[in-house]
């Protein structure tokens, strides 16, 4: 983890020249349906040239390890539709994520 600020956590992956090639951010949240606080992944990105090389898996493992360490009950994220990014959905499923229904949003 490179930064922690008021419950918001940032993880970066860098190449040998210190260029950022991946990013994962998460924060603690709570909801009535949850019996304990959990983490929501807000941003998760790996540069296209570095995809399928284990970078996303390393970032996700670091976030999961931290979440377990402080006692969060689960991780959630907003995934793209399967018809838009089937490889992303398959990655999340391989890493143990399950479908929990769609998020909805409203522009203000």
PENORDA-V627991 format. One record per residue. OMEGA is omega in radians with two decimals (NA if undefined). D_LAST is the distance of its C-alpha to the last C-alpha in Angstrom with 2 decimals. Layout:
omega=OMEGA d_last=D_LAST
omega=OMEGA d_last=D_LAST
This chain:
omega=-3.14 d_last=32.24
omega=-3.11 d_last=31.76
omega=3.03 d_last=29.32
omega=-3.10 d_last=28.32
omega=3.08 d_last=26.01
omega=3.09 d_last=25.03
omega=3.12 d_last=24.98
omega=-3.02 d_last=23.35
omega=-3.11 d_last=26.00
omega=3.07 d_last=26.47
omega=3.11 d_last=29.22
omega=2.95 d_last=30.39
omega=-3.12 d_last=33.05
omega=3.05 d_last=35.07
omega=-3.10 d_last=37.82
omega=3.13 d_last=41.27
omega=3.13 d_last=40.12
omega=3.01 d_last=37.28
omega=3.11 d_last=34.60
omega=-3.14 d_last=31.54
omega=3.11 d_last=31.70
omega=-3.08 d_last=29.50
omega=2.99 d_last=26.78
omega=3.05 d_last=25.67
omega=3.08 d_last=23.42
omega=3.09 d_last=23.15
omega=3.10 d_last=22.47
omega=3.08 d_last=23.86
omega=-3.14 d_last=21.97
omega=3.12 d_last=23.22
omega=-3.14 d_last=22.59
omega=-3.10 d_last=24.68
omega=-3.08 d_last=26.03
omega=3.14 d_last=27.37
omega=3.13 d_last=30.62
omega=3.11 d_last=29.94
omega=3.11 d_last=27.35
omega=-3.12 d_last=26.39
omega=3.03 d_last=24.87
omega=3.06 d_last=21.77
omega=-3.08 d_last=22.17
omega=3.13 d_last=19.02
omega=3.09 d_last=20.61
omega=-3.03 d_last=23.88
omega=2.97 d_last=25.31
omega=-3.14 d_last=28.87
omega=-3.07 d_last=29.88
omega=-3.12 d_last=31.23
omega=-3.08 d_last=34.79
omega=-3.14 d_last=34.89
omega=-3.13 d_last=33.57
omega=3.09 d_last=36.11
omega=3.08 d_last=38.09
omega=-3.11 d_last=37.16
omega=3.14 d_last=34.60
omega=3.14 d_last=31.75
omega=3.12 d_last=34.25
omega=3.11 d_last=35.30
omega=-3.13 d_last=31.79
omega=3.13 d_last=31.03
omega=3.11 d_last=34.41
omega=3.12 d_last=33.86
omega=3.12 d_last=30.60
omega=3.13 d_last=32.38
omega=3.12 d_last=35.39
omega=-3.13 d_last=33.39
omega=3.10 d_last=31.50
omega=-3.11 d_last=34.90
omega=-3.11 d_last=36.47
omega=3.00 d_last=34.16
omega=3.05 d_last=34.08
omega=-3.04 d_last=30.67
omega=-3.10 d_last=31.14
omega=3.02 d_last=29.16
omega=3.03 d_last=26.78
omega=3.04 d_last=23.69
omega=3.10 d_last=21.62
omega=-3.08 d_last=19.22
omega=3.08 d_last=21.63
omega=3.07 d_last=21.29
omega=-3.08 d_last=22.67
omega=-3.13 d_last=26.47
omega=3.10 d_last=26.93
omega=-3.06 d_last=24.85
omega=-3.11 d_last=26.53
omega=3.14 d_last=29.52
omega=3.10 d_last=31.10
omega=3.13 d_last=28.20
omega=3.13 d_last=28.36
omega=3.09 d_last=32.14
omega=-3.13 d_last=31.93
omega=3.13 d_last=29.77
omega=3.09 d_last=32.16
omega=-3.13 d_last=35.18
omega=3.02 d_last=33.81
omega=3.10 d_last=33.63
omega=3.08 d_last=30.01
omega=-3.14 d_last=29.67
omega=-3.12 d_last=27.03
omega=-3.12 d_last=25.13
omega=-3.08 d_last=22.82
omega=2.92 d_last=19.51
omega=3.04 d_last=16.31
omega=3.14 d_last=13.27
omega=3.13 d_last=9.59
omega=3.06 d_last=6.32
omega=3.11 d_last=3.76
omega=NA d_last=0.00
